[in-house]
């Protein structure tokens, strides 16, 4: 292996390029038009344009990527995570092109990527497993019937999904059909596959996983456990290794069944076997992720093993240089720094990173794909960076994390930093007696605190714009600029205009007859009609941004006088969605 094309973007592309450089392997970056100045483009040895901006035309365009691999002379492709990483047909296309695919073989990806098939493997090797549907569910009516049989709560899951997308937890029969249809839509949008299945959902579960590494010489090892229970909308925010407060029996069951599942599937590469651990102590197999995980960093910090380097070595046919399972040393946390507004229910945020000033010091690692002046759009995942903290014990790592997250400065865009800082003071997370958080802890227990605490309200730059006619090369053109920017220019770059530009201006009084968008995104679904009466909290539209669906509820009861958007429309933060009739 001499040259690796990195079929990804952001922090994972940077991470792979770094390891390639240390291994003496050349790296090739690819980029869509909005990423022309991105960090992964800078750090790779070579970079090639995908000539476009839409995701299907760029990072998901296999033909373009293979053409660039040929043009650049790359002999291997690393997919990172997301995008093409778990698509068996892509792995096969790479192999058919005479290139090395850095990941499991296509047959294994297909087998384990189908969560229904993975459940059958788990059953065969005796892994712990809750009851579920016998295969994929054909439609929402069948989902309702199966849910009634299984009992509540139930989880609706994308059969080919990952990262929490295409998953809905339902607690009552009346919600099953809409939840199923929503899961199908999100799965299709995120993975290009719409199949979903049902299974029982454990109450107040922790999310625990085992890191597996296997080579083509028959070696299958487990590199300890992780806990990823702090999630919002089924997507992880904080991960740690090793998983704390497991009994010896629970740890043994997870580690041994993870090894057995991967061995039975003929797994080769780096992968993760995930489980739910119920409040009662019940453990249930969840899925196998046939790629490197976002949270692989915490395993690296407590084992000293470079997981990306291991991927390169395994893909090159080398044996894993281990004698057996690895016991972790110390403790590590990973904090995902997402562009999301905690005070608005973790809604995706967009804008420009005016300042990115990471923390420093012992035991602190920052993996990122952004820098000062990076522009964050709604096209991609919301993660800006990962702050990884390690210490000699969990308690020590928590103290170090408090200091590091206090030092981290990000300006110009809202992030989840206030949440991370607050969680590090929560007894449910920091107690020496046990872990009190679980996968829906934020929604069930922490959301009320967010609503009442001004610390979670971050200033949002005004979306108001001024448009004017200008002359360019003898031709008239219309120019639109932020109104605050124009006021700043008129006032000589200071005063109230500049303050507004920096997002510190006072919010205008909201019009009670107007429902405005809480985020930038695309209108995925319109749920009401003109003239329809609604109650406060009724969903009006569903927006999609950063691969996630977000229902927008009515802010008050009343009559919809006129809808201002249709399916497919693009909206910005604070755009008018619906006009209510004046009471």
N, C-alpha and C positions, 0 to 999 in steps of 0.2 A: 504494500500500500504506500503510494508516494504522494498522492494529491486527493484531498477530500472536498467534495462540493457539499456545502451546508444548505440543505433545502429548508430553510427556516429564517426567522428574523428575531430581533429582540435579544433579551439576555441569554437565551439558550444558544443562539448563534454565536454570540460573543464567547460564551463558556466553551463551546466546541472549538472555536478558533484558537483560544488560549492553549487548550490541551494539545491540539495539533502542532502548534509552534514548539511546545515543550517536548513533543515526541519526535521532532524533526520531520514532520509531515506538512506539506503545503496545504493551504486552505483557500477555498473559493467561496465567496459570498454571492448571493443573489439579492436583488432588491426591486420592489415596486417603486413607482415614481415618488410617492410620499416619503419613502425611506432612503432617498438618494444621499442624504447627509447623516444617516443613522450610524450609531456606534459600531454595529456589526460590519458595516461596509468599510469603516476605517481600519478595524483591527485585522481583517482578513488579508491574506497576501494578494489576492485578486478579487475583483468585484464586477459583476455583470448585471446589466439592467434587464428586467423582465418586461419592460415596455408596456406599462399599463398601471392602473391604480386599483381596479376592482379585484378582490381576492380570487374569484374563479379564473380570472385572466392572468394571474400572477403566481402567488404562492401555491395555488392548487392546480396550476397548469403543468401537467406532467410532461407533455411534449416540449414545452419551452425549456423546462428544467433539464431534460435529457439532451436537448440540443446544446444548451450551455455547457453541460458536462463534456460533451464531445468536443466542442469548440475550445474549451479551456484545457483539455487533456486530463481531466479528473478521472481517476480509476475507481472511486468509491463515492457513495452518497450517504450522508448522515441526515436523517429526517428530523432530529430533535424530538420535541413532543408537540401534539396538536397537528394541524394541517394534514400532512400525508403520513404521519408516523405509524398509524395503525390500520393502514389500508393495504390489504394483501395484494390487490391487483397492481398497486404501485411498486411494492417490493418485487413482484414478478417481472414487471416491466423493466426495472433497473437491472435485474439479473439477466433478462433476455437481451439487454443492450450490452452485455459483456462487462458490467460493472459490479463492484462489491456492494451489497446492501448491508449497512451497519445496523443490524437489528435481527430479530427472530426470522426464521424462514417463512415464506408466504403461507404455507400450510398451517403453521402454528398460529400465525396472526389470524387467519380465517377461523380456525377452530376456537381459540380463546376469545377472539373478538366477538363471537356470538355468545352472549352471556347465558343463553339457554343451554348451549352445548357445554359451556364451562361448568354450569351447575351439574350437568350429568357426570362430568369428570370428577367433580368434587364428591358427588354421591358414590361413585365407583371406588374412590380411595378412602372413603369413610370420613371425609371432612365434615365438620359441623355445618348444618344447613337448615334454615327455616322452610316452611311450606310455601309453595308458589304455584303459578299456572303451569300446566303441562305444555310448555312451548309458548310461542308468540301468540298474542291476542289479535284477532282479525279486525275488530271494530269496537266502538265505545259501548254498544249494547252487550257484547260478549264480556267486555271488561266489567260492566256493572254486575252481570250474573256471577262471574268468578269472584269478584270482591265480596259479594253477598255470602258466598260459600266460605271464603277464607276468614272473614271477619275483619274488624278494623282495630288499629290502623293498617293500611296497606300501602305499599310503594309501587308506583308505576315507573318502569325503567326502560330506557332505550336499550334494545338488545345489542346494538353496535356503538353504544355511547361511551362517555367517559367525562371526567371533570365535573360531574354533577349535572351536566346538560341533558335534557330529555328525561328528567326525573321529577316526579311529583309525589308527595306524601299526602294521602287522603284519609280523613278521619270520619267521614259520614257518606252514606250511600248517595245522597243527592248531588255530591260534588264529583262523583267518579267520572261521568261521561265528559264533562268539560275539561277535567284534569287530564284524561286520557288523550283527548284531541289536542290539547296544548303540548303534551309531551311528544306526541307524534310530530307536530309542526316543528318544535324545537330540535328534535332529533334529525328531521329531514334537513333543516337549515344548517345544522352544525356538522353532520356526518354524512349527509347524502343517502341515509337509510332511515326508513320510518318505522321499522318493526319495534314493538314494545311488548313487555311481559309484566306480570304482576307477581308480587310475593309479600308475605307478611312483613310488617315493619316493627322492629323492636322499639319499645318505649324508652325514651331518654338514652339512646345508644351512644357509646363512644365509637370512634372510627379508628381502628387499629390495623396496621399493615406490616407485612414482612418483606424485606428486600432480598430478592433471589438473584444469584449470578450463576450461570451455567455455560459450559463450553461444549465443543464438538467432540470432546474426548470422554464424555460420560460423567463429568464432574458437575454436581448440583449442590451449591452451598447457600446458606442463609446468613445474611450479614445483619442479623438483629431485627428489632421491631421499631416502628414509629407510631406516634399518636397524632392524628389529624382531626381531632374532634371539633375544634373551633372553626365553624363554617357559617357562611351566610348564603342563602339560596343554593344550598348543597355544594358550594364551592369553598375550598379551604382558604383560611386566612393565616393560621399559625400552625406549624408542625413542630414536632420534637422527637428526638431519639436519645435513648431508647424510650419506648412507651412506658410511662410511669405507672406504678401501683397495680401491676399485674401479679397474680399469684404464680408460683412456679408451674402449677398445672395448666393455667391459661396460656402462659408463655410457651410451654412445651407443645400444647395442642396447636397453637398458631404456627410455630416454627416447623413442626413435623408435617402438618398437613399441607403447608405451603410448599415444602420440598417435594412431597408426594404428588401434589397436583402438577407441578412443573415437570417432574420426572415422567409422569404418566403421559403428559402432553408432548414429550420430546422437546422441551424448551431449550433453546440455545440463545444466550444473550443475557442482558440485564432486564429484569422485570419485577413487578410488584404484585403480591397477592394480598387482597384487601378483605377485611372482616368488619362486622359490627359486633360490639360487645354491649349487650343489654344491661340495664340497671340491675337485673336479677342475676347477672353473671353469665347468661346465655351467650354463646358465641355462634355467629353464623357467617359462612363464606359469602363474600359479596361479589368479587370479580377479580380477573387478572388483567393488569395493564401491561401490554406487550411493547413497552418503550421505557425510556428513562423518565422518571417522575420529576415534576417541578421540585419536590422536596428531597431529591436525592442528596442534596448538600448536607443535611443534618447527619445522614449516614456516613458521608465522607468525613465529617468532622470527628465522629466518635470511633471510626475504624481506621482512619488514615489511608483509605483506598480511594484512588481517583476513579470514579465510576465511568467517566467518559473514556479515559484511557483503557479501562477494562473492556469497554465496548469495542474499541479499535482493535485491541489484541485478540478478542474472541472472533471478530469478523475476519481477522487475518489468519485464523486457524490455529492460534496459539492456545495452550492450556491455561486455565486460571492459576496463577501462582499462589495457591492456597492449599493448606493441608486439610482444611475442614471449615466448619462454621466459625465465624468471628464473633467474639464477645466484645461489646462496646466498652470504651473507656471514657469516663466523664459524661457530660450531658450537653446537648445542643438544641437550639431553637432556630426556626426560620420564620421570619415575619414578612409576609407578602405586602409590599407597598403598592397598593392598587390606586388607580385614579378613580376614586369613588367618593361620593359625598355621604359621610356617615349620618349627618343630620337630616338628610333626605332619604333615609332608608337604604343607604349604600347604592344609590343610583350612579351609573357611570358618569364620569366627568370628562370633559374635553378642554383643550386649550394648549397654551405654550408653557413649557417649564422655564420660568425666568431664572430660577436659582435651583441648583442641585448640589448640595454640600453634604457629602456622606460623613459618617462618624469614623474615627480611627482608634487605634489602640489594640492591646492584646486581646485575642479571642474574638475579634470582629472581622467579618468578611462581608463584602457587599458585591453581589452579582447584579449587573444592570445592563440594559440596552439603551438607556437614555443618557442625556447630558444636558447641561444648560443650553437653552434655546431649542430643545427637541419639541416638536409639535405632536400632540396626542389627539388622534381622531377617534371616531367611534367604529372604525373599520376592524380593529384588532382587539385582542384581549386587553383587559384594563391594567395588567401588571406592569409597573414601571421598574421595579427593582425588588431584590430579596436581600434582607439584612439577616445574616446568619451569625448567631452568637453561641460560643462554646465556653464551658467552664468545667471545673473539676467535679461539680455536683449540680443538681437541678437548682438548688437554692443559690449557688454561686452564679450560675448562668442567668438567673432571673435578675440578680443585682446588676450584673454587667449589662443586661439588656435594657434596664431602666436608664442607665447612663448613656448607652449608645443611641437609643431612640430619642432621648432628650437633645442630643447633639445634632441629630439628622435634621437638615433644613431643606424643605422643598417649597418653592414659591411659584405662584402663577397658576397653579392648578390644585383643586381640592384632592386630598388623599385620605387614606384610612389611618393615618398616623395618630389622630386623637383616640381612635378606638384601641390601637395597640398600647398606647401609653396608659389608658384607663384599665385595660385588662390586667396589666402588670401590677395593679393595686387591688385586684379582686381576690377575695379569699377563695372563691370557687376555683380559681386557676392556680393560686400560689400556695395553697395550704400544704402542710407537710403530712396531713392525715389522709389525703386522697384527692382525686381529680373530680371536681364538682361540675365541670362543663361537659356538654354533650352536643350532638350535631345540630340540634335546634335550640340550643341555649340562648343564642343571641335573640331570636325571635320571641321565645317564650319568657325569658327573664331579664334580658339586658335592654331590650327595645324601649321599655318604659323609661329607663334612665336616660337614654339617648334623647328622647323627646323633651325631657324636662331640664336638660343640662346645656347651658349656653356654650360650654367648651366644645360641643360637637357642631356648632354652627360656624361654618367657614364662609368667608366673604366670597361671593360669586361676581365676577366682572359683569358689568352691564352688557346686554345684547343689543341695545339700541344702536342703530347705524344711521349715518348721514350720507345721502347720495347726491352727487353733483356731476355736471357735465364738464369734461375737460377736453383739451385738444392734444392729440398725440400724432406727430408726423402729419399734421394738416387734416386729420380726421377727428370727428367728434366721438368721444367715448364716455360711458357712464362709469364713475368711480364710486364705490361704496367703502366707507371707513367707519370704525366705531365712533359713536358720537362723543364718547369721553376723550378719544384721541384728538378729535377736532377741537374740543373745548380746551384740551391741554395745549395745543398749538396756539390757539387764539390768546390764551392767558400766558403765553411765553414759556410753557413747559412746566408750570407749577400750579399751585392753588387747587381749587376744587376739581378742576378738570383732570389733573394728574392723579388725584386721590381716587377718582372714579375709575380711571384707567387701571389702577392697581387693585380694584375690587374692594375699596374701603368706603365707597359712597353709601349713604343710607338707602335702604330698599324703599321703593315707591309703595304707596298704599295699594293693596290689591283690590281690584274690582270684583265684588261678590257675584256678578253676573258672568264672569269670564272664567273658563277652565283653561289654564295654561299648562304647557308641557313642563314637567319637572326635569327634563333631560333632553339631550340631543339624540336623535335616532330615526328609525323608519317606522311608519305606521303599518303594523302587521295585520291588525284586525280592528274593525269598527263594530261595536257591540250594541249601539242604540241608533235610533232614527230621529229625524226632525219631528218635533211635537210630542215625543215620548216623555212620560213622567218618570223620574228616577228618585231613588232615596240616596241620602248621603252614604258614600262608601261603595255604591254600585259601580262596577267597572264600566268605563265609557269607551276606551280604546286600549289596544295592546301595542306597546312600542317595542322595538327590537334594537339593541345596541350592544356591541362587543359580544355578539353571539348569545345574548341573554334576553328572554322575554320579560317585559315589565308591564303589568296592567296599571292603567291610570284611573283611579276612582273619582267619582263625583265628589267635589269639595263641599256640596250642600245638596239638600233635597230641592226639587223643582222640575220645571219643564224645559227640555232642550229646544230652544228656539231655532238654532241652526248649527249644524256641524261645519267646521271649517277645514276639515282634513278628510282624505279618502285613503283607502288601502294603497300602499306604495309611496305615499308622500314622504318626503324628508322634512323633519322638523328640527328646529334648534331649541335650546333651552329658553323657556318663557314664551314660545310661540303659542298663539291662540288655537286651542283644539275645538272648543265648543262654546257657543254663546247661550246662556240661560235666559229665559224670559224674566223680565224684571218683576219682582214680587210687589 
